[in-house]
Amino acid sequence: MSTRGIEIHNGELVFPEGMPPELHLGTEASPLTQLEAAQVVISAVINAIALGGNVEAGIFKVIASASLTGDLKGLRAGVTVNDGVTVTPSGAALNAVFGAQINVSILGTGIVTGRVEGLRIEMSSALGSETQSAFEGIFISNYNLGTQQPNGYYFIRMQENGTYTVHYAFYIRPGVGGIDYLAFLHGVHPAWNVVGTPSVETGWIKLLVGGIDRWLKLYSTAP
């Protein structure tokens, strides 16, 4: 094993050959202590100027090159509020805890000639590969036992605060294999059912439209 420690060459951090490439900045069992207000542990901000090419502030990737038993995670982020601790929003908005936050801004007379996307998820599988469980682009799995404010719990909230007209709330484009169902509404709840109440058809979906209760009729056969 090399006897050299971590080296810095031309602004690059180098792990010598044979040295375990590990960089620890605290752990869950022994976290770093905050030493100043608004402290940032790791910051990577790049000023992209007219040099061309793609600019990426950070890349986190795992490549499995051997069969293994375990989970692979390219990136993991989280926030924990410890027992007995109160966190209060610092601004006017009621935002105090974010598991992850993504901001995209176009300022002044800035122009983007392509798509603008806050988050892109790309999943692929090569011909001959196999997935033996669910293949899901996004999976939101919550587990809440604490006190909730009335009517304040949503799986997904979408809100436009500017002057744009939203053309589609969802844009769904299946591939050549098509799509079997628009949605899987699991179980029986106040929002949907498979029996005829409150209509005489075989089921309904309940919506809140403009603050008023409305129902979409469901049919056992196409009307």
N, C-alpha and C positions, 0 to 999 in steps of 0.2 A: 504494500500500500504506500502511496506517496506520503512523504513527510511534510509536504508543503500544505499550507492552509489555503483558504479562499484568496484569490488574487484579483486585482482590478487592472485591466489593460485597456487603455484608450476608452475609458468610460464603461467598459463591459465587465461584468462580474463573471469570473471563470472558476469552475470547480475542477480541480486537477484530476487527472486520470486515477482511478482507484479509490477516490474519495466518495463516500455516499452523498449524492447531490440532494441534501436536505437543507431547507431554510425555515427555521421555526421563529415565528413572531408571536409567541404565546400559544397556549392550547386551551381547550375547554376546562381542563382540570387546573391549569395554572395560567390564566390569562394575563395579558399585559395590563398594567395599571394606567389609567388615564392621568396624564400629568398636566394637561392644559385644556381650556375650553375649546370646543370644536376641533378636537384633535383628529388628524387623519393619519392612519398608520402607513398605508401604501397609497401613493399618488402617481399616476401615469398620465400626464397631459401633454399632448403633442400639438405644436403649431404647424399645421400643414401649409407649406408654401409651394411655389410653382416648380416642383421637382418631378411631378408625375408619379404614377404608380399608386398602389393602394397604401393607405396609412391605417395601422391598427394599434390602438393603445395597449391592448393586452390579448394574449392568446393562451388559452388553457385547454389542453387536449390530452386525452389518454388513448394510447394505442395498445391494444391487446395483441401481443406477438406470441403468446403461448396459452395453451388451455389452462384455465384456472377456475377456482371457486371463489366468488366474491362479486361485489358490485363495482361497476365502473362509473365514475362521475367526473365529467369534464369540469364542472364548477359547482360548488356548494356554498350557499349564502344563508345566513339566518340571524335572527334577533331573539334574545331571551330576556324577559323581564322577570327578575328574581322575586321570590316570595317576600311580600311585605313592601315592595317597591312601587312607587307611583310615578308614572311618566305623564307629563303634561305638555300639550302642544306649545311650541314656541311662537307660532304665528296665529293669524286670524282663522285659518282653515283648521278643521278638526283632524289634522294629520299628525300623528306622533310616532308611529311605529311602521316601518317598511321592511319587509323581508328582502326586497330588491327594488331599486328604482332606476328607470331608464328615461332619459330626457333627450329629445331631439329638437333643435331650434334652428329656424332659418331667419336671420336678422336683416333688418333694413331692406335693401334691394337685392338680397341674396337670391340666387336662382339655382334650382336643382332640375336638371333636364330628364332625370330618371325617376324611379319610384322613391318615395319617402316612407320608410317602415320603422316603427318603433321597436319591433321585435320580429325576427324571422326565425322560424324553426324549419330545418330541412332534414328530412329522414329519407333514407334510401336503403334498398337491399338488392344485392346483385343476383343475377340469375344463378340458381343453384344453392343460394343461401336459404336459411330456414329460421323462422321465429316460432317458438313453441308455446307462446303465451300471447297476451294482448299486444297489439301494435298501436300505440296511442300517441298522438301529437302533443296533447296537453292532458294531464291528469291532475285534477284538484282534489286532494284527499284531506279533509279537515276532521278535527276531533275536538269539539268544544263542550265543556261542562260548566263553564263559568256563567255569570249573570250577563244576559244580553239586553240591550235596549230594545223596546218594542219596535217591531217593523224595521230593524236596522241590520239585518243579516242577509247578505247577498253572495251567491257564488261568483258572479261576474257583474261588475257595474261599468257601463259605458256612458260617457258624457262628453258632449261637445260644448265648449265655452266661448267659442269665437263666433264668426259670422258665416262659416261654411254651411252649406246645405248638405246634409247627409243623404246620399243617394241610396245606399244599401246599409241596413244595420248588420247584415251578414252577406258575404259573397261566397257561395259554395259552388265549387266546380269539380265534380268527380272526374276520374280518369276514364280510360276506355272500358274499364270493367263496370262502369255505372255505379249506382248506389241503391241499396235495398230500402232503407228507411231514412226519413229526414231526421228522426230523433227516436230514442228509446226512453219512454217515460216509465220509470220503474215504480212498481207498487201502486197503492191507492192513497191519495192525499187530498187535502182541500183544493189543490190546484188542478187535479185531473182525476178521472175515474173511468171505469169501464162499464158502468151501469147507467140507466137512463135518466137519473135525476141530475139537473133540474129540467131536462128536456125529455121528450118521449123517444128520442133516438137512443142508440146503444152507446152512450158515453158522451163526455164533454171535456173541454180544456178551459179552465178559468183564467182570465186575463184581467189586469187592471188597466183600463184605457181611459186616459184623461181623468184619472181619479175615480172612475165609475166601474163597477163590476160588470164584466161582459163574459160570455161563454161562446166557445166555438163548438158546434155540434160535431159529433163523431158518429159514423155509420158502420154497421157490420158489413154492408155491401155498398158499392159505389152508388151514390144517388143519381 
